[in-house]
Each structure stands twice: as structure tokens, then as C-alpha cells.
Amino acid sequence: MKIAVKVLPREEVLDSQGRAVEKTLEHNNMAVDHCRIGKYIVLDFSEDDVTKAKEKATEIANSLLHNPLIEQFELEVL
Amino acid sequence: MKIAVKVLPREEVLDSQGRAVEKTLEHNNMAVDHCRIGKYIVLDFSEDDVTKAKEKATEIANSLLHNPLIEQFELEVL
């Protein structure tokens, strides 16, 4: 089964990529109120049990995929 | 309203970041079958109409957020 890990910069952290995209959108008449940019990681497990797969995904996200000082993550079962 | 753009490398394109994470996970006894790494972009619109906001998000994703040669994207209404 597939589980996606959505990693985003924390609200209190300056998201320079997001700011850059906001400015470019403004200059191209496609302005948005706010933009945040993070990572989207799809993990494919042989595991079929949702709970176990989510546990594994959380372990992987905590140990390798996100930096808790500046990022937060959410899981999405696909 | 918020709309997320999930950008992933196309299946036929070599995803070097994904391969690197797969190998690291294997070395740390957390192997997964497959891993793909892309971008996760949250756009915040003043627009309240879902259809219009999705149209704008599609336009933005097509013109600025993804490279159709090597990437594909999906929208997610948050």
C-alpha cells in the first residue's frame, strides 16, 4: 500500500521558496494570498495493514524525511 | 480556500532523490518497495468557489509549478 508524506515548513519559519513563488505569481497576474512549498514523498509498502504501514511511515518520516526544527509532516493514505 | 498541488516525477523518469532515499532506508532496516519524491505546494486563494480556485491552481501549476516533460501534478482541495 502507498502512503504519502507531506512535509511543509513550519508556519513560524521563513519559507523563501514560497515567497519567491508568491512574487512571481504577483508579477504574472496570478496572485495568491499565500504559498507554502514543501516535499511530497510517496512510500510504497508491501505491508497491507494500514495501521502498521502508517507506523512505519511515521518512523521513516521522523528519522529521515523531515527536520522537526523547521518542518512538520502529515501522512496521507493513498 | 486552500488548494495543494502535488508534483511528482513521471513514472518513466529516473527519480534520483527517490532512489537515494530507498537505499538509505534499506541500509537502516526500514526498506520500502518504492519511493518517489516530489514537491508539495499549498496555495491560499481569496476565492471561495472550489471550481474557480481549482481552475486558477491548474493554471498556476501548468505555467510555473511543474515541468510537463518530467513531472505530473494532482490537485487536492484542503
Backbone of each chain as nested JSON, in Angstrom:
{
  "chains": [
    {"id": "A", "residues": [
      {"number": 1, "name": "MET", "atoms": {"N": [0.821, -1.201, 0.0], "CA": [0.0, 0.0, 0.0], "C": [0.863, 1.262, 0.0]}},
      {"number": 2, "name": "LYS", "atoms": {"N": [0.279, 2.327, -0.537], "CA": [1.039, 3.565, -0.665], "C": [0.642, 4.587, 0.393]}},
      {"number": 3, "name": "ILE", "atoms": {"N": [1.643, 5.174, 1.0], "CA": [1.394, 6.255, 1.95], "C": [2.24, 7.45, 1.537]}},
      {"number": 4, "name": "ALA", "atoms": {"N": [1.596, 8.619, 1.488], "CA": [2.341, 9.823, 1.128], "C": [2.69, 10.605, 2.384]}},
      {"number": 5, "name": "VAL", "atoms": {"N": [3.893, 11.144, 2.392], "CA": [4.315, 12.015, 3.483], "C": [4.382, 13.431, 2.924]}},
      {"number": 6, "name": "LYS", "atoms": {"N": [3.588, 14.328, 3.517], "CA": [3.588, 15.725, 3.078], "C": [4.402, 16.521, 4.079]}},
      {"number": 7, "name": "VAL", "atoms": {"N": [5.519, 17.056, 3.631], "CA": [6.392, 17.813, 4.523], "C": [6.295, 19.294, 4.175]}},
      {"number": 8, "name": "LEU", "atoms": {"N": [5.971, 20.128, 5.157], "CA": [5.878, 21.572, 4.914], "C": [6.709, 22.329, 5.935]}},
      {"number": 9, "name": "PRO", "atoms": {"N": [7.251, 23.495, 5.541], "CA": [7.962, 24.307, 6.539], "C": [6.98, 24.764, 7.618]}},
      {"number": 10, "name": "ARG", "atoms": {"N": [7.447, 24.828, 8.866], "CA": [6.581, 25.313, 9.943], "C": [6.139, 26.742, 9.667]}},
      {"number": 11, "name": "GLU", "atoms": {"N": [4.926, 27.093, 10.181], "CA": [4.359, 28.426, 9.933], "C": [5.319, 29.541, 10.354]}},
      {"number": 12, "name": "GLU", "atoms": {"N": [6.035, 29.335, 11.463], "CA": [6.886, 30.403, 12.004], "C": [8.238, 30.51, 11.299]}},
      {"number": 13, "name": "VAL", "atoms": {"N": [8.494, 29.579, 10.36], "CA": [9.772, 29.578, 9.652], "C": [9.621, 30.298, 8.311]}},
      {"number": 14, "name": "LEU", "atoms": {"N": [10.615, 31.109, 7.954], "CA": [10.563, 31.817, 6.67], "C": [10.684, 30.811, 5.524]}},
      {"number": 15, "name": "ASP", "atoms": {"N": [9.664, 30.804, 4.661], "CA": [9.665, 29.876, 3.527], "C": [10.093, 30.66, 2.288]}},
      {"number": 16, "name": "SER", "atoms": {"N": [11.385, 30.684, 2.028], "CA": [11.913, 31.547, 0.953], "C": [11.418, 31.108, -0.433]}},
      {"number": 17, "name": "GLN", "atoms": {"N": [11.296, 29.79, -0.656], "CA": [10.766, 29.302, -1.937], "C": [9.331, 29.797, -2.13]}},
      {"number": 18, "name": "GLY", "atoms": {"N": [8.542, 29.683, -1.064], "CA": [7.145, 30.12, -1.116], "C": [7.042, 31.604, -1.438]}},
      {"number": 19, "name": "ARG", "atoms": {"N": [7.896, 32.419, -0.763], "CA": [7.893, 33.869, -1.004], "C": [8.239, 34.151, -2.468]}},
      {"number": 20, "name": "ALA", "atoms": {"N": [9.222, 33.435, -3.007], "CA": [9.655, 33.648, -4.387], "C": [8.509, 33.343, -5.353]}},
      {"number": 21, "name": "VAL", "atoms": {"N": [7.807, 32.228, -5.109], "CA": [6.686, 31.87, -5.991], "C": [5.567, 32.907, -5.868]}},
      {"number": 22, "name": "GLU", "atoms": {"N": [5.279, 33.366, -4.645], "CA": [4.257, 34.409, -4.454], "C": [4.577, 35.639, -5.309]}},
      {"number": 23, "name": "LYS", "atoms": {"N": [5.83, 36.081, -5.27], "CA": [6.222, 37.272, -6.033], "C": [6.096, 37.043, -7.536]}},
      {"number": 24, "name": "THR", "atoms": {"N": [6.548, 35.869, -7.98], "CA": [6.453, 35.575, -9.416], "C": [4.992, 35.532, -9.854]}},
      {"number": 25, "name": "LEU", "atoms": {"N": [4.134, 34.937, -9.039], "CA": [2.712, 34.869, -9.382], "C": [2.119, 36.278, -9.465]}},
      {"number": 26, "name": "GLU", "atoms": {"N": [2.51, 37.141, -8.52], "CA": [2.024, 38.519, -8.498], "C": [2.416, 39.235, -9.79]}},
      {"number": 27, "name": "HIS", "atoms": {"N": [3.677, 39.064, -10.188], "CA": [4.169, 39.707, -11.408], "C": [3.483, 39.179, -12.664]}},
      {"number": 28, "name": "ASN", "atoms": {"N": [2.904, 37.993, -12.573], "CA": [2.24, 37.398, -13.733], "C": [0.709, 37.441, -13.63]}},
      {"number": 29, "name": "ASN", "atoms": {"N": [0.216, 38.342, -12.794], "CA": [-1.238, 38.487, -12.597], "C": [-1.939, 37.19, -12.197]}},
      {"number": 30, "name": "MET", "atoms": {"N": [-1.272, 36.401, -11.364], "CA": [-1.918, 35.19, -10.845], "C": [-1.746, 35.161, -9.325]}},
      {"number": 31, "name": "ALA", "atoms": {"N": [-1.81, 36.337, -8.696], "CA": [-1.51, 36.453, -7.262], "C": [-2.366, 35.526, -6.389]}},
      {"number": 32, "name": "VAL", "atoms": {"N": [-1.741, 34.938, -5.383], "CA": [-2.454, 34.162, -4.365], "C": [-2.203, 34.854, -3.022]}},
      {"number": 33, "name": "ASP", "atoms": {"N": [-3.033, 34.524, -2.014], "CA": [-2.867, 35.142, -0.701], "C": [-1.576, 34.662, -0.037]}},
      {"number": 34, "name": "HIS", "atoms": {"N": [-1.301, 33.38, -0.22], "CA": [-0.163, 32.799, 0.486], "C": [0.247, 31.521, -0.233]}},
      {"number": 35, "name": "CYS", "atoms": {"N": [1.526, 31.205, -0.149], "CA": [2.014, 29.996, -0.791], "C": [3.08, 29.357, 0.097]}},
      {"number": 36, "name": "ARG", "atoms": {"N": [2.96, 28.061, 0.337], "CA": [3.987, 27.361, 1.098], "C": [4.466, 26.191, 0.267]}},
      {"number": 37, "name": "ILE", "atoms": {"N": [5.767, 25.971, 0.276], "CA": [6.323, 24.91, -0.555], "C": [7.064, 23.892, 0.29]}},
      {"number": 38, "name": "GLY", "atoms": {"N": [6.721, 22.641, 0.067], "CA": [7.376, 21.564, 0.806], "C": [7.645, 20.37, -0.088]}},
      {"number": 39, "name": "LYS", "atoms": {"N": [7.788, 19.2, 0.553], "CA": [8.098, 17.982, -0.194], "C": [6.917, 17.026, -0.156]}},
      {"number": 40, "name": "TYR", "atoms": {"N": [6.799, 16.229, -1.201], "CA": [5.744, 15.215, -1.26], "C": [6.425, 13.887, -1.557]}},
      {"number": 41, "name": "ILE", "atoms": {"N": [6.367, 12.979, -0.588], "CA": [7.098, 11.718, -0.73], "C": [6.117, 10.548, -0.691]}},
      {"number": 42, "name": "VAL", "atoms": {"N": [6.114, 9.753, -1.753], "CA": [5.222, 8.588, -1.79], "C": [6.023, 7.333, -1.462]}},
      {"number": 43, "name": "LEU", "atoms": {"N": [5.621, 6.653, -0.387], "CA": [6.293, 5.42, 0.032], "C": [5.392, 4.239, -0.299]}},
      {"number": 44, "name": "ASP", "atoms": {"N": [5.963, 3.214, -0.904], "CA": [5.194, 2.03, -1.28], "C": [5.607, 0.873, -0.373]}},
      {"number": 45, "name": "PHE", "atoms": {"N": [4.652, 0.396, 0.439], "CA": [4.938, -0.686, 1.384], "C": [4.35, -2.004, 0.898]}},
      {"number": 46, "name": "SER", "atoms": {"N": [5.033, -3.122, 1.174], "CA": [4.451, -4.426, 0.873], "C": [3.371, -4.721, 1.92]}},
      {"number": 47, "name": "GLU", "atoms": {"N": [3.51, -4.101, 3.074], "CA": [2.538, -4.176, 4.177], "C": [1.12, -3.828, 3.729]}},
      {"number": 48, "name": "ASP", "atoms": {"N": [0.112, -4.655, 4.109], "CA": [-1.256, -4.326, 3.72], "C": [-2.073, -3.72, 4.86]}},
      {"number": 49, "name": "ASP", "atoms": {"N": [-1.538, -3.842, 6.082], "CA": [-2.236, -3.312, 7.255], "C": [-1.99, -1.794, 7.353]}},
      {"number": 50, "name": "VAL", "atoms": {"N": [-3.077, -1.018, 7.281], "CA": [-2.943, 0.449, 7.275], "C": [-2.215, 0.956, 8.518]}},
      {"number": 51, "name": "THR", "atoms": {"N": [-2.607, 0.43, 9.694], "CA": [-2.008, 0.91, 10.945], "C": [-0.508, 0.679, 10.951]}},
      {"number": 52, "name": "LYS", "atoms": {"N": [-0.091, -0.557, 10.575], "CA": [1.339, -0.873, 10.578], "C": [2.09, -0.033, 9.55]}},
      {"number": 53, "name": "ALA", "atoms": {"N": [1.493, 0.122, 8.363], "CA": [2.144, 0.915, 7.318], "C": [2.296, 2.367, 7.78]}},
      {"number": 54, "name": "LYS", "atoms": {"N": [1.274, 2.893, 8.472], "CA": [1.356, 4.272, 8.967], "C": [2.444, 4.405, 10.036]}},
      {"number": 55, "name": "GLU", "atoms": {"N": [2.555, 3.376, 10.878], "CA": [3.617, 3.394, 11.902], "C": [4.986, 3.453, 11.243]}},
      {"number": 56, "name": "LYS", "atoms": {"N": [5.171, 2.592, 10.22], "CA": [6.461, 2.574, 9.514], "C": [6.727, 3.922, 8.853]}},
      {"number": 57, "name": "ALA", "atoms": {"N": [5.693, 4.466, 8.208], "CA": [5.855, 5.744, 7.516], "C": [6.222, 6.844, 8.511]}},
      {"number": 58, "name": "THR", "atoms": {"N": [5.594, 6.826, 9.698], "CA": [5.905, 7.828, 10.72], "C": [7.358, 7.704, 11.154]}},
      {"number": 59, "name": "GLU", "atoms": {"N": [7.815, 6.45, 11.351], "CA": [9.199, 6.218, 11.764], "C": [10.161, 6.775, 10.695]}},
      {"number": 60, "name": "ILE", "atoms": {"N": [9.852, 6.448, 9.436], "CA": [10.707, 6.902, 8.328], "C": [10.709, 8.436, 8.232]}},
      {"number": 61, "name": "ALA", "atoms": {"N": [9.519, 9.026, 8.351], "CA": [9.42, 10.485, 8.248], "C": [10.199, 11.155, 9.373]}},
      {"number": 62, "name": "ASN", "atoms": {"N": [10.063, 10.595, 10.589], "CA": [10.761, 11.173, 11.74], "C": [12.267, 11.041, 11.632]}},
      {"number": 63, "name": "SER", "atoms": {"N": [12.723, 9.893, 11.126], "CA": [14.166, 9.661, 11.157], "C": [14.88, 10.19, 9.922]}},
      {"number": 64, "name": "LEU", "atoms": {"N": [14.158, 10.336, 8.813], "CA": [14.882, 10.641, 7.579], "C": [14.274, 11.752, 6.719]}},
      {"number": 65, "name": "LEU", "atoms": {"N": [12.956, 11.859, 6.732], "CA": [12.336, 12.715, 5.712], "C": [12.044, 14.148, 6.132]}},
      {"number": 66, "name": "HIS", "atoms": {"N": [12.042, 14.412, 7.437], "CA": [11.763, 15.8, 7.818], "C": [12.674, 16.248, 8.951]}},
      {"number": 67, "name": "ASN", "atoms": {"N": [12.849, 17.551, 9.009], "CA": [13.651, 18.157, 10.052], "C": [12.683, 18.843, 11.024]}},
      {"number": 68, "name": "PRO", "atoms": {"N": [12.479, 18.256, 12.214], "CA": [11.445, 18.76, 13.125], "C": [11.661, 20.202, 13.588]}},
      {"number": 69, "name": "LEU", "atoms": {"N": [12.892, 20.692, 13.465], "CA": [13.153, 22.077, 13.882], "C": [12.439, 23.07, 12.975]}},
      {"number": 70, "name": "ILE", "atoms": {"N": [12.392, 22.752, 11.695], "CA": [11.846, 23.732, 10.75], "C": [10.684, 23.2, 9.916]}},
      {"number": 71, "name": "GLU", "atoms": {"N": [10.406, 21.891, 10.033], "CA": [9.348, 21.313, 9.196], "C": [8.351, 20.506, 10.018]}},
      {"number": 72, "name": "GLN", "atoms": {"N": [7.168, 20.341, 9.441], "CA": [6.185, 19.442, 10.052], "C": [5.663, 18.543, 8.935]}},
      {"number": 73, "name": "PHE", "atoms": {"N": [5.156, 17.372, 9.318], "CA": [4.658, 16.495, 8.271], "C": [3.293, 15.915, 8.6]}},
      {"number": 74, "name": "GLU", "atoms": {"N": [2.621, 15.463, 7.561], "CA": [1.319, 14.807, 7.676], "C": [1.356, 13.568, 6.801]}},
      {"number": 75, "name": "LEU", "atoms": {"N": [0.615, 12.528, 7.181], "CA": [0.555, 11.338, 6.335], "C": [-0.756, 11.331, 5.55]}},
      {"number": 76, "name": "GLU", "atoms": {"N": [-0.74, 10.708, 4.386], "CA": [-1.947, 10.554, 3.576], "C": [-1.948, 9.131, 3.028]}},
      {"number": 77, "name": "VAL", "atoms": {"N": [-2.983, 8.358, 3.348], "CA": [-3.082, 7.001, 2.815], "C": [-3.631, 7.099, 1.39]}},
      {"number": 78, "name": "LEU", "atoms": {"N": [-2.91, 6.53, 0.433], "CA": [-3.324, 6.663, -0.981], "C": [-4.092, 5.429, -1.45]}}
    ]},
    {"id": "B", "residues": [
      {"number": 1, "name": "MET", "atoms": {"N": [-9.716, 29.877, 0.182], "CA": [-9.599, 28.432, 0.342], "C": [-8.22, 27.932, -0.097]}},
      {"number": 2, "name": "LYS", "atoms": {"N": [-7.846, 26.806, 0.492], "CA": [-6.515, 26.278, 0.196], "C": [-6.566, 25.1, -0.776]}},
      {"number": 3, "name": "ILE", "atoms": {"N": [-5.679, 25.146, -1.746], "CA": [-5.549, 24.029, -2.674], "C": [-4.083, 23.61, -2.712]}},
      {"number": 4, "name": "ALA", "atoms": {"N": [-3.846, 22.308, -2.577], "CA": [-2.478, 21.813, -2.638], "C": [-2.196, 21.25, -4.02]}},
      {"number": 5, "name": "VAL", "atoms": {"N": [-0.992, 21.527, -4.516], "CA": [-0.531, 20.958, -5.786], "C": [0.536, 19.92, -5.448]}},
      {"number": 6, "name": "LYS", "atoms": {"N": [0.271, 18.674, -5.824], "CA": [1.241, 17.604, -5.576], "C": [1.97, 17.323, -6.884]}},
      {"number": 7, "name": "VAL", "atoms": {"N": [3.247, 17.605, -6.913], "CA": [4.036, 17.403, -8.131], "C": [4.957, 16.202, -7.935]}},
      {"number": 8, "name": "LEU", "atoms": {"N": [4.87, 15.225, -8.842], "CA": [5.734, 14.042, -8.753], "C": [6.44, 13.8, -10.078]}},
      {"number": 9, "name": "PRO", "atoms": {"N": [7.651, 13.233, -10.04], "CA": [8.312, 12.881, -11.296], "C": [7.487, 11.816, -12.023]}},
      {"number": 10, "name": "ARG", "atoms": {"N": [7.436, 11.883, -13.346], "CA": [6.711, 10.87, -14.125], "C": [7.336, 9.5, -13.877]}},
      {"number": 11, "name": "GLU", "atoms": {"N": [6.493, 8.45, -13.977], "CA": [6.943, 7.076, -13.707], "C": [8.154, 6.694, -14.552]}},
      {"number": 12, "name": "GLU", "atoms": {"N": [8.176, 7.154, -15.817], "CA": [9.24, 6.748, -16.738], "C": [10.527, 7.553, -16.549]}},
      {"number": 13, "name": "VAL", "atoms": {"N": [10.493, 8.544, -15.662], "CA": [11.677, 9.372, -15.436], "C": [12.447, 8.853, -14.223]}},
      {"number": 14, "name": "LEU", "atoms": {"N": [13.769, 8.821, -14.316], "CA": [14.577, 8.38, -13.187], "C": [14.464, 9.384, -12.048]}},
      {"number": 15, "name": "ASP", "atoms": {"N": [14.028, 8.908, -10.885], "CA": [13.865, 9.779, -9.728], "C": [15.064, 9.544, -8.807]}},
      {"number": 16, "name": "SER", "atoms": {"N": [16.127, 10.326, -9.02], "CA": [17.378, 10.064, -8.288], "C": [17.228, 10.283, -6.777]}},
      {"number": 17, "name": "GLN", "atoms": {"N": [16.439, 11.287, -6.375], "CA": [16.211, 11.506, -4.94], "C": [15.506, 10.296, -4.32]}},
      {"number": 18, "name": "GLY", "atoms": {"N": [14.501, 9.799, -5.039], "CA": [13.76, 8.638, -4.551], "C": [14.659, 7.424, -4.403]}},
      {"number": 19, "name": "ARG", "atoms": {"N": [15.534, 7.195, -5.394], "CA": [16.472, 6.066, -5.332], "C": [17.384, 6.209, -4.119]}},
      {"number": 20, "name": "ALA", "atoms": {"N": [17.87, 7.427, -3.894], "CA": [18.784, 7.665, -2.771], "C": [18.092, 7.348, -1.44]}},
      {"number": 21, "name": "VAL", "atoms": {"N": [16.843, 7.798, -1.295], "CA": [16.113, 7.529, -0.05], "C": [15.859, 6.031, 0.099]}},
      {"number": 22, "name": "GLU", "atoms": {"N": [15.497, 5.348, -1.009], "CA": [15.301, 3.886, -0.953], "C": [16.537, 3.192, -0.401]}},
      {"number": 23, "name": "LYS", "atoms": {"N": [17.707, 3.564, -0.918], "CA": [18.95, 2.93, -0.479], "C": [19.244, 3.208, 0.993]}},
      {"number": 24, "name": "THR", "atoms": {"N": [19.048, 4.466, 1.393], "CA": [19.298, 4.814, 2.797], "C": [18.353, 4.036, 3.704]}},
      {"number": 25, "name": "LEU", "atoms": {"N": [17.096, 3.918, 3.305], "CA": [16.135, 3.173, 4.128], "C": [16.546, 1.712, 4.234]}},
      {"number": 26, "name": "GLU", "atoms": {"N": [17.004, 1.14, 3.119], "CA": [17.451, -0.254, 3.113], "C": [18.601, -0.444, 4.098]}},
      {"number": 27, "name": "HIS", "atoms": {"N": [19.557, 0.475, 4.061], "CA": [20.723, 0.401, 4.959], "C": [20.339, 0.562, 6.416]}},
      {"number": 28, "name": "ASN", "atoms": {"N": [19.184, 1.158, 6.672], "CA": [18.758, 1.383, 8.053], "C": [17.616, 0.442, 8.469]}},
      {"number": 29, "name": "ASN", "atoms": {"N": [17.488, -0.684, 7.762], "CA": [16.444, -1.665, 8.063], "C": [15.024, -1.091, 8.065]}},
      {"number": 30, "name": "MET", "atoms": {"N": [14.777, -0.153, 7.158], "CA": [13.417, 0.376, 7.043], "C": [12.995, 0.341, 5.571]}},
      {"number": 31, "name": "ALA", "atoms": {"N": [13.432, -0.727, 4.86], "CA": [13.222, -0.807, 3.409], "C": [11.754, -0.648, 3.001]}},
      {"number": 32, "name": "VAL", "atoms": {"N": [11.529, 0.067, 1.911], "CA": [10.205, 0.156, 1.286], "C": [10.323, -0.406, -0.13]}},
      {"number": 33, "name": "ASP", "atoms": {"N": [9.177, -0.75, -0.736], "CA": [9.219, -1.296, -2.095], "C": [9.657, -0.243, -3.104]}},
      {"number": 34, "name": "HIS", "atoms": {"N": [9.16, 0.98, -2.875], "CA": [9.419, 2.023, -3.855], "C": [9.215, 3.379, -3.179]}},
      {"number": 35, "name": "CYS", "atoms": {"N": [9.937, 4.369, -3.669], "CA": [9.815, 5.707, -3.089], "C": [9.918, 6.742, -4.204]}},
      {"number": 36, "name": "ARG", "atoms": {"N": [8.983, 7.67, -4.227], "CA": [9.063, 8.748, -5.212], "C": [9.009, 10.077, -4.468]}},
      {"number": 37, "name": "ILE", "atoms": {"N": [9.834, 11.003, -4.898], "CA": [9.91, 12.277, -4.192], "C": [9.569, 13.439, -5.113]}},
      {"number": 38, "name": "GLY", "atoms": {"N": [8.644, 14.254, -4.633], "CA": [8.24, 15.408, -5.421], "C": [8.042, 16.633, -4.549]}},
      {"number": 39, "name": "LYS", "atoms": {"N": [7.231, 17.564, -5.043], "CA": [7.004, 18.816, -4.317], "C": [5.558, 18.879, -3.84]}},
      {"number": 40, "name": "TYR", "atoms": {"N": [5.361, 19.586, -2.739], "CA": [4.017, 19.79, -2.208], "C": [3.829, 21.289, -2.006]}},
      {"number": 41, "name": "ILE", "atoms": {"N": [2.918, 21.872, -2.772], "CA": [2.764, 23.321, -2.754], "C": [1.342, 23.675, -2.325]}},
      {"number": 42, "name": "VAL", "atoms": {"N": [1.238, 24.435, -1.251], "CA": [-0.082, 24.846, -0.775], "C": [-0.341, 26.277, -1.206]}},
      {"number": 43, "name": "LEU", "atoms": {"N": [-1.413, 26.458, -1.994], "CA": [-1.787, 27.791, -2.471], "C": [-3.039, 28.244, -1.726]}},
      {"number": 44, "name": "ASP", "atoms": {"N": [-2.999, 29.48, -1.234], "CA": [-4.129, 30.011, -0.481], "C": [-4.822, 31.078, -1.334]}},
      {"number": 45, "name": "PHE", "atoms": {"N": [-6.084, 30.804, -1.71], "CA": [-6.825, 31.733, -2.567], "C": [-7.869, 32.507, -1.764]}},
      {"number": 46, "name": "SER", "atoms": {"N": [-8.113, 33.767, -2.165], "CA": [-9.201, 34.504, -1.52], "C": [-10.533, 33.978, -2.068]}},
      {"number": 47, "name": "GLU", "atoms": {"N": [-10.45, 33.416, -3.291], "CA": [-11.592, 32.782, -3.971], "C": [-12.261, 31.709, -3.088]}},
      {"number": 48, "name": "ASP", "atoms": {"N": [-13.635, 31.755, -2.99], "CA": [-14.318, 30.737, -2.201], "C": [-14.948, 29.643, -3.061]}},
      {"number": 49, "name": "ASP", "atoms": {"N": [-15.052, 29.892, -4.369], "CA": [-15.648, 28.922, -5.285], "C": [-14.616, 27.834, -5.64]}},
      {"number": 50, "name": "VAL", "atoms": {"N": [-14.935, 26.594, -5.292], "CA": [-13.976, 25.497, -5.496], "C": [-13.568, 25.375, -6.963]}},
      {"number": 51, "name": "THR", "atoms": {"N": [-14.566, 25.419, -7.872], "CA": [-14.27, 25.243, -9.29], "C": [-13.312, 26.314, -9.793]}},
      {"number": 52, "name": "LYS", "atoms": {"N": [-13.592, 27.591, -9.434], "CA": [-12.727, 28.683, -9.883], "C": [-11.334, 28.566, -9.278]}},
      {"number": 53, "name": "ALA", "atoms": {"N": [-11.275, 28.233, -7.993], "CA": [-9.977, 28.111, -7.329], "C": [-9.167, 26.985, -7.976]}},
      {"number": 54, "name": "LYS", "atoms": {"N": [-9.84, 25.877, -8.316], "CA": [-9.133, 24.762, -8.967], "C": [-8.618, 25.17, -10.345]}},
      {"number": 55, "name": "GLU", "atoms": {"N": [-9.444, 25.947, -11.08], "CA": [-9.001, 26.445, -12.394], "C": [-7.741, 27.287, -12.258]}},
      {"number": 56, "name": "LYS", "atoms": {"N": [-7.747, 28.206, -11.258], "CA": [-6.582, 29.067, -11.047], "C": [-5.365, 28.213, -10.665]}},
      {"number": 57, "name": "ALA", "atoms": {"N": [-5.585, 27.243, -9.78], "CA": [-4.473, 26.392, -9.335], "C": [-3.895, 25.609, -10.515]}},
      {"number": 58, "name": "THR", "atoms": {"N": [-4.766, 25.124, -11.404], "CA": [-4.306, 24.386, -12.582], "C": [-3.462, 25.289, -13.474]}},
      {"number": 59, "name": "GLU", "atoms": {"N": [-3.935, 26.529, -13.655], "CA": [-3.201, 27.484, -14.488], "C": [-1.809, 27.742, -13.892]}},
      {"number": 60, "name": "ILE", "atoms": {"N": [-1.773, 27.954, -12.573], "CA": [-0.509, 28.221, -11.876], "C": [0.421, 27.01, -11.972]}},
      {"number": 61, "name": "ALA", "atoms": {"N": [-0.14, 25.825, -11.745], "CA": [0.681, 24.604, -11.782], "C": [1.256, 24.404, -13.181]}},
      {"number": 62, "name": "ASN", "atoms": {"N": [0.411, 24.628, -14.196], "CA": [0.863, 24.443, -15.572], "C": [1.929, 25.453, -15.979]}},
      {"number": 63, "name": "SER", "atoms": {"N": [1.766, 26.699, -15.538], "CA": [2.682, 27.724, -16.022], "C": [3.936, 27.872, -15.193]}},
      {"number": 64, "name": "LEU", "atoms": {"N": [3.878, 27.448, -13.909], "CA": [5.004, 27.781, -13.041], "C": [5.501, 26.646, -12.164]}},
      {"number": 65, "name": "LEU", "atoms": {"N": [4.597, 25.765, -11.731], "CA": [4.994, 24.838, -10.667], "C": [5.475, 23.474, -11.131]}},
      {"number": 66, "name": "HIS", "atoms": {"N": [5.183, 23.114, -12.373], "CA": [5.658, 21.797, -12.795], "C": [6.199, 21.836, -14.214]}},
      {"number": 67, "name": "ASN", "atoms": {"N": [7.073, 20.895, -14.49], "CA": [7.663, 20.748, -15.817], "C": [7.033, 19.519, -16.474]}},
      {"number": 68, "name": "PRO", "atoms": {"N": [6.112, 19.734, -17.439], "CA": [5.344, 18.61, -18.005], "C": [6.191, 17.532, -18.677]}},
      {"number": 69, "name": "LEU", "atoms": {"N": [7.425, 17.869, -19.039], "CA": [8.293, 16.871, -19.667], "C": [8.663, 15.763, -18.699]}},
      {"number": 70, "name": "ILE", "atoms": {"N": [8.878, 16.136, -17.453], "CA": [9.375, 15.148, -16.483], "C": [8.502, 15.001, -15.247]}},
      {"number": 71, "name": "GLU", "atoms": {"N": [7.483, 15.848, -15.119], "CA": [6.656, 15.793, -13.906], "C": [5.167, 15.758, -14.233]}},
      {"number": 72, "name": "GLN", "atoms": {"N": [4.397, 15.26, -13.273], "CA": [2.942, 15.334, -13.397], "C": [2.409, 15.883, -12.071]}},
      {"number": 73, "name": "PHE", "atoms": {"N": [1.219, 16.476, -12.117], "CA": [0.691, 17.009, -10.862], "C": [-0.765, 16.639, -10.647]}},
      {"number": 74, "name": "GLU", "atoms": {"N": [-1.16, 16.729, -9.366], "CA": [-2.537, 16.481, -8.969], "C": [-2.94, 17.595, -8.018]}},
      {"number": 75, "name": "LEU", "atoms": {"N": [-4.232, 17.928, -8.004], "CA": [-4.688, 18.941, -7.052], "C": [-5.392, 18.276, -5.882]}},
      {"number": 76, "name": "GLU", "atoms": {"N": [-5.327, 18.927, -4.731], "CA": [-6.028, 18.431, -3.546], "C": [-6.674, 19.638, -2.873]}},
      {"number": 77, "name": "VAL", "atoms": {"N": [-7.996, 19.596, -2.718], "CA": [-8.679, 20.696, -2.036], "C": [-8.547, 20.471, -0.531]}},
      {"number": 78, "name": "LEU", "atoms": {"N": [-8.019, 21.444, 0.186], "CA": [-7.763, 21.266, 1.632], "C": [-8.888, 21.89, 2.479]}}
    ]}
  ]
}
